[in-house]
């Protein structure tokens, strides 16, 4: 069974609730293998999703933050061993003084997370006490964690940290004099040709942008406009298309964004997460027999889902963007299995 047939049959026979809604693109180094949109970008107007639709990325855009930092290291502005006390002017009374850029990039810093996924699961609950419409810049997040206690000593273990990437975004702003979003747009999106991507306000979405939908068990739904910060930043919340994701990976792996030495740093399995999963700088990877077989970024927020993968040996790319809480991972696993079966 070819890949297009496999994905098509899987989605057509999918009885999950809610059903898959989003866009999929799969290609290898030579040709497009599959692309399609499913469900609605706008349910009110019954506007369908296509592969030209822009979707929220959730945490999948942490890799942009990591690339931005690698660019600054490549320019000699800082190093991966630079301690945050030497590049941030903010006061963190209980933070370890030896937290480095490397610790932040690998989720091994131990800084308290404003949304700690080890103890919390409902991202929407944050905005019951903090107005989501006030979260416009990385600095707006500081009151949510800057006076917190360390979770552990820097470097002791992996613990996914949104706060760590907020700090990285603040470092980009402080060292460049640009807003974080502006830096990424000029130094990443423009270089890649990602003309459809951006950090859009939830109340000012441009054309061809999908609303994110939250479905309940009774079949009722609502948009996610009150469930996320009004504008994304260094820890998540950019918008993109499946075609722009392919452009990003091509530029990254083609050394258009950072040189080979820094690409290797970003794609090195620095921290072990579990038996097969490792983390580099803003990117996850699957290791088999001591070799990296797949790089991927992923994200999930209320009404948003993303899985974007590159298979190292074949060069195959699979990009899945979702605008409800159906699973992008299910389709990615099907692609992974097809790749294994094709070897």
SULBELPE-V136570 format. One line per field, one symbol per residue. ss: DSSP state (H for helix, E for strand, C for the rest). phi: phi as a letter, one per 30 degrees, with the letter a starting at -180 (. if undefined). Layout:
BEGIN
ss->???
phi->???
END
This chain:
BEGIN
ss->CCHHHHHHHHHHCCCCCCCCCEEEEEECCCCEEEEEEECEEECCCCEECCCCCEEECHHHHHHHHHHHHHHHHHCCCCCCCCEHHHCCCCCCCCCCCCCEHHHHHCCCCCCCCCCCCCCCCCHHHHHHCCCHHHCCCHHHHHHHCCCCCCCCCCCCCCCCCHHHHHHHHHHHHHHHCCCHHHHHHHHHHHHHCCCCCECCCCCCCCCCECCCEEECCCCCEEECCCCCCCCCECCECCEECHHHHHHHHHHHHCCCCCCHHHHHHHCCCCEECCCCEEECCCCEEEEECCEEEEEEEEEEECCEEEEEEEECCCCCEEEEEECCCCCHHHHHHHHHHHHHHHC
phi->.ddedddeddddcdcdbddeblbbbbbcdcadcaaacbicdbddchdddbdcddbdchddcedddddedddddddidabdcddddcbbcdcbdcdddcdceeeddchbdiddcdbdddbbbcdddecdccdddcccbedddeddadcddddadejdadaebddedddddddedddcicdeddddddcbedddiddcclccddcbddeicddcccccdcjdbbdcdccbedbdadcljdcacddddddddddddchdcbdeddddddcdddbdcaeccbbccibcaccbhibdcacabbaabeibaabbbbcdddidcbbbbbcbcdcddddddddeddddddd
END
